[in-house]
Amino acid sequence: MEFTNNKAIYLQIMDLLCEKVLKETWVGGDKIPSVRQLAVELEVNPNTVARSYSSLQDDGVIYNKRGIGYFISENATHLVKKVSKQEFMKQDAPNFFKKINLLGISWEELTQIYQDQFNK
């Protein structure tokens, strides 16, 4: 994974894990890699992964079975979608609409791009 400088690494790891939930790579009840396993895989400090896991656990996306490991919550997809939508609407959507307005992109053009992207 390539990390960017504009966002904390633990948040980027959380984004990666949430993306796996949204893509249904991981579903409710699935065991996920241990903190150490993921730290080795991503080449980061285990404390960074632990911080990501702690935040996701606080949000109810994952849970810990003591002595067994971390698992995806049954309602993880719903929780991740809810938070991701809120973030998108607050952070990304305003910039997106500002940019299409400045560039004079029509709704028809956007619709065509959307259809081309998701009807492959």
C-alpha positions as CSV (number, residue, x, y, z in Angstrom):
1,M,0.0,0.0,0.0
2,E,1.3,3.5,-0.9
3,F,0.6,6.0,1.8
4,T,0.0,9.7,1.1
5,N,1.4,12.5,3.2
6,N,-1.9,14.4,3.5
7,K,-3.7,12.0,5.9
8,A,-2.6,10.1,9.0
9,I,-1.4,6.5,8.2
10,Y,-3.8,5.0,10.7
11,L,-6.7,6.7,8.9
12,Q,-5.5,5.4,5.6
13,I,-5.4,1.9,7.0
14,M,-8.9,2.4,8.3
15,D,-10.0,3.5,4.8
16,L,-8.4,0.3,3.3
17,L,-10.2,-1.9,5.7
18,C,-13.5,-0.1,5.2
19,E,-13.0,-0.5,1.4
20,K,-12.6,-4.3,1.9
21,V,-16.0,-4.3,3.8
22,L,-17.7,-2.2,1.1
23,K,-16.3,-4.4,-1.7
24,E,-17.5,-7.4,0.4
25,T,-14.0,-8.9,0.4
26,W,-14.6,-9.1,4.1
27,V,-18.2,-9.8,5.4
28,G,-19.8,-10.1,8.8
29,G,-18.2,-12.8,10.9
30,D,-14.9,-12.9,8.9
31,K,-11.7,-13.1,10.9
32,I,-9.3,-10.3,9.8
33,P,-5.5,-10.3,10.0
34,S,-4.0,-9.8,13.4
35,V,-2.4,-6.5,14.3
36,R,1.0,-7.9,13.8
37,Q,0.1,-9.7,10.5
38,L,-1.3,-6.5,9.0
39,A,1.6,-4.4,10.2
40,V,4.1,-6.7,8.5
41,E,2.0,-6.8,5.3
42,L,1.7,-3.0,5.2
43,E,5.2,-2.4,6.5
44,V,4.1,-0.1,9.3
45,N,4.4,0.0,13.1
46,P,2.0,-2.5,14.9
47,N,0.9,0.4,17.1
48,T,-0.4,2.2,14.0
49,V,-2.5,-0.8,13.0
50,A,-3.6,-1.2,16.6
51,R,-4.9,2.4,16.5
52,S,-6.8,1.7,13.3
53,Y,-8.3,-1.4,14.8
54,S,-9.2,0.4,18.0
55,S,-11.1,3.2,16.1
56,L,-12.9,0.6,14.0
57,Q,-13.9,-1.3,17.1
58,D,-15.1,1.9,18.7
59,D,-17.2,2.5,15.6
60,G,-18.6,-1.1,15.8
61,V,-17.2,-2.1,12.4
62,I,-15.0,-4.8,14.0
63,Y,-15.0,-6.7,17.3
64,N,-12.4,-8.6,19.3
65,K,-12.8,-12.1,20.6
66,R,-10.2,-12.2,23.4
67,G,-7.4,-14.7,22.5
68,I,-8.9,-15.4,19.1
69,G,-8.6,-12.2,17.1
70,Y,-10.6,-9.5,15.3
71,F,-13.7,-10.1,13.3
72,I,-16.0,-8.1,11.0
73,S,-19.3,-7.1,12.7
74,E,-22.5,-8.3,11.1
75,N,-23.7,-4.7,10.4
76,A,-20.2,-3.5,9.3
77,T,-21.4,-2.7,5.7
78,H,-24.2,-0.5,7.0
79,L,-22.0,1.3,9.4
80,V,-19.2,1.9,6.9
81,K,-21.6,3.2,4.3
82,K,-23.3,5.5,6.7
83,V,-20.0,7.1,7.8
84,S,-18.5,7.2,4.3
85,K,-21.6,8.9,2.9
86,Q,-21.5,11.5,5.6
87,E,-17.8,12.2,4.8
88,F,-18.4,12.3,1.1
89,M,-21.3,14.7,1.4
90,K,-19.3,17.0,3.8
91,Q,-15.8,16.9,2.2
92,D,-15.9,15.6,-1.4
93,A,-19.3,16.6,-2.9
94,P,-18.9,20.4,-2.4
95,N,-15.6,20.3,-4.3
96,F,-16.9,18.0,-6.9
97,F,-19.9,20.3,-7.7
98,K,-17.8,23.4,-7.6
99,K,-15.4,21.8,-10.1
100,I,-18.1,20.6,-12.6
101,N,-19.7,24.1,-12.4
102,L,-16.4,25.9,-13.1
103,L,-15.6,23.5,-16.0
104,G,-19.1,23.8,-17.5
105,I,-19.7,20.0,-17.4
106,S,-23.3,19.2,-18.1
107,W,-25.5,16.7,-16.3
108,E,-25.7,14.7,-19.6
109,E,-21.9,14.5,-19.7
110,L,-21.8,13.3,-16.1
111,T,-24.6,10.8,-16.7
112,Q,-22.7,9.4,-19.7
113,I,-19.4,9.1,-17.7
114,Y,-21.3,7.4,-14.9
115,Q,-23.0,4.9,-17.2
116,D,-19.7,4.2,-19.0
117,Q,-18.0,3.6,-15.7
118,F,-20.6,1.3,-14.1
119,N,-22.1,-0.5,-17.0
120,K,-19.0,-2.3,-18.2
